Amino acid sequence: MEDYNKIQYNEKLDFYRLNVAQSRSAIVLDTTFKDDSFIVSSGIVNYANDVVKTKKDMGKRTYDLLAFNDGMNKVISDKLLNLLIENEVIGFKTYPVDIKGVKEKYHGLQVIGKSGKYMKPEKKEDNDDYSFKGVKFDPETWDGSDIFFPEGTTALTITPRIKKILEENNITNIEIEHISDCLGFY
């Protein structure tokens, strides 16, 4: 596929999208935020002093990464939080979460790392909503964080270092794909 914005990523500028795998048995949490879901996920509002009380909307199993039913917000397990802290990962902050009926401790994930907007291709491949493959942004707009959102999105983006840490430590309920493989739509 043509490189529609002429940016060539190299090993140093390789990026991946991290998604919740959403296995059929995974818990999905009920959204109970007092603020807009986008500003919660992107850390615009500070929830560090508020315990977000929630419950299971569906599913039964706990994993290292779980999603709220708003499609934007996520929670991470103690195991995953400790791993991120031990490895001095930057670009995120957390807030306390209390999940009714769940013994494990979870933390809400707010992504504060940033990059510029995804660049749109000049032409689409066809007329459906998923008309091109691969997303890109100008690497000069990236703040250097290990975890970040491209401007205007909640597309959880990570560096190769984070991909390696997650995979080597068997973090559960994750899907990782190179951003050049992501389907794009505008």
Wavefront OBJ file of the C-alpha trace (Angstrom):
o trace
v 0.000 0.000 0.000
v 1.204 3.479 -0.833
v 2.721 5.546 1.970
v 0.146 8.318 1.735
v 1.964 10.862 3.888
v 5.575 9.979 3.084
v 6.638 9.288 6.688
v 9.001 6.367 6.978
v 9.093 4.931 10.484
v 12.218 3.151 11.605
v 12.922 0.960 14.633
v 13.227 4.051 16.825
v 9.899 5.410 15.535
v 7.888 2.184 15.483
v 4.468 2.417 17.083
v 1.756 -0.045 18.028
v -1.890 0.214 18.960
v -2.841 -1.523 22.202
v -6.428 -2.754 22.389
v -8.450 -4.671 24.930
v -8.792 -8.184 23.472
v -12.355 -8.531 24.780
v -12.478 -12.257 25.188
v -16.068 -13.419 25.581
v -15.622 -14.053 29.280
v -13.819 -10.780 30.114
v -15.515 -8.390 32.472
v -16.731 -5.169 30.870
v -17.384 -2.408 33.380
v -20.381 -0.115 33.665
v -19.450 3.504 32.879
v -20.189 5.679 35.906
v -18.134 8.806 35.250
v -19.485 12.217 36.165
v -17.509 13.685 33.241
v -17.361 13.016 29.514
v -15.635 9.686 28.786
v -13.085 11.262 26.412
v -11.802 13.770 28.943
v -11.542 11.017 31.567
v -9.523 8.671 29.332
v -7.212 11.442 28.149
v -6.472 12.685 31.660
v -7.949 16.144 31.151
v -9.803 15.721 34.450
v -8.016 14.442 37.519
v -9.644 11.434 39.186
v -6.687 10.640 41.474
v -8.618 11.684 44.591
v -11.930 10.055 43.613
v -12.643 6.353 43.898
v -14.640 5.423 40.825
v -17.227 2.891 41.923
v -18.440 0.609 39.188
v -19.879 -2.832 38.578
v -19.693 -5.551 35.981
v -21.856 -4.785 32.972
v -21.095 -8.186 31.447
v -18.549 -10.982 31.623
v -17.107 -12.912 34.526
v -13.310 -13.125 34.246
v -10.724 -10.651 35.372
v -7.640 -9.925 33.305
v -4.783 -7.421 33.414
v -6.593 -5.031 31.070
v -10.355 -4.474 31.210
v -12.618 -1.977 29.453
v -15.537 0.189 30.441
v -18.603 -0.116 28.214
v -18.018 3.416 26.872
v -15.371 2.007 24.511
v -12.731 4.517 25.619
v -11.792 3.963 29.239
v -9.783 1.088 30.621
v -8.597 -0.295 33.943
v -5.332 -2.052 34.668
v -4.495 -4.671 37.275
v -2.061 -4.169 40.137
v 0.318 -6.483 38.273
v 0.264 -4.274 35.187
v 0.528 -1.025 37.168
v 3.544 -2.331 39.096
v 5.167 -3.438 35.841
v 4.714 0.031 34.341
v 6.117 1.702 37.464
v 9.102 -0.687 37.704
v 9.975 0.032 34.083
v 9.587 3.799 34.506
v 6.955 4.024 31.793
v 5.794 7.556 31.046
v 2.626 8.934 29.469
v -0.062 7.767 31.878
v -1.596 8.323 35.293
v -4.113 6.291 37.275
v -7.056 6.704 39.603
v -8.578 4.288 42.135
v -11.387 1.994 41.008
v -13.701 -0.147 43.127
v -15.407 -2.903 41.128
v -18.363 -4.378 43.002
v -17.888 -8.120 43.525
v -14.258 -8.196 42.357
v -11.509 -8.919 44.871
v -8.569 -7.934 42.673
v -7.393 -4.331 42.789
v -7.714 -2.242 39.621
v -6.714 1.248 38.613
v -8.295 3.502 36.011
v -5.915 4.344 33.178
v -5.604 7.913 31.950
v -3.326 8.501 28.980
v -1.511 11.824 29.139
v 1.147 11.213 26.482
v 0.355 12.900 23.155
v 1.184 13.102 19.497
v -0.269 15.076 16.626
v -3.350 14.078 14.670
v -3.537 11.121 12.368
v -2.923 12.217 8.827
v -5.676 11.473 6.366
v -4.901 9.906 3.009
v -5.584 11.919 -0.103
v -7.864 9.212 -1.467
v -9.709 6.263 -0.029
v -9.334 2.736 -1.321
v -13.105 2.149 -1.628
v -16.404 3.481 -0.303
v -16.777 1.566 2.953
v -16.051 3.008 6.402
v -12.751 1.106 6.660
v -11.292 2.350 3.449
v -7.589 2.405 4.122
v -5.067 0.425 6.060
v -2.428 2.027 8.205
v -2.466 5.173 10.271
v 0.349 7.659 10.686
v 1.170 10.919 12.372
v 4.092 13.287 12.148
v 6.700 11.911 14.602
v 7.835 15.499 15.279
v 4.507 15.988 17.129
v 5.087 13.031 19.481
v 6.031 14.046 23.038
v 8.280 10.993 23.541
v 5.926 9.194 25.951
v 5.872 5.392 26.073
v 2.053 5.440 26.076
v 0.110 8.132 24.208
v -2.984 9.170 22.289
v -2.726 10.816 18.885
v -4.588 14.128 19.108
v -8.368 13.821 19.023
v -8.385 10.041 19.520
v -8.381 7.450 22.266
v -6.279 5.112 20.132
v -3.968 3.755 22.847
v -0.552 3.850 21.192
v 2.655 2.347 22.581
v 6.335 2.100 21.719
v 8.229 -1.134 20.928
v 9.672 -1.087 24.453
v 6.197 -1.276 25.988
v 5.119 -3.974 23.529
v 8.099 -6.067 24.621
v 7.396 -5.502 28.346
v 3.738 -6.507 27.973
v 4.500 -9.608 25.938
v 7.415 -10.813 28.081
v 5.296 -10.525 31.230
v 2.259 -12.327 29.803
v -0.143 -9.425 30.300
v -3.633 -10.726 29.641
v -6.561 -9.494 27.536
v -4.454 -7.409 25.161
v -4.173 -7.160 21.392
v -1.200 -5.363 19.903
v -0.921 -4.407 16.241
v 1.497 -2.194 14.368
v -0.177 1.077 13.408
v 0.634 0.342 9.758
v -1.788 -2.610 10.053
v -4.634 -0.697 11.710
v -7.727 -0.035 9.678
v -8.408 3.656 9.260
v -11.596 5.568 8.750
v -12.513 9.255 8.514
l 1 2 3 4 5 6 7 8 9 10 11 12 13 14 15 16 17 18 19 20 21 22 23 24 25 26 27 28 29 30 31 32 33 34 35 36 37 38 39 40 41 42 43 44 45 46 47 48 49 50 51 52 53 54 55 56 57 58 59 60 61 62 63 64 65 66 67 68 69 70 71 72 73 74 75 76 77 78 79 80 81 82 83 84 85 86 87 88 89 90 91 92 93 94 95 96 97 98 99 100 101 102 103 104 105 106 107 108 109 110 111 112 113 114 115 116 117 118 119 120 121 122 123 124 125 126 127 128 129 130 131 132 133 134 135 136 137 138 139 140 141 142 143 144 145 146 147 148 149 150 151 152 153 154 155 156 157 158 159 160 161 162 163 164 165 166 167 168 169 170 171 172 173 174 175 176 177 178 179 180 181 182 183 184 185 186
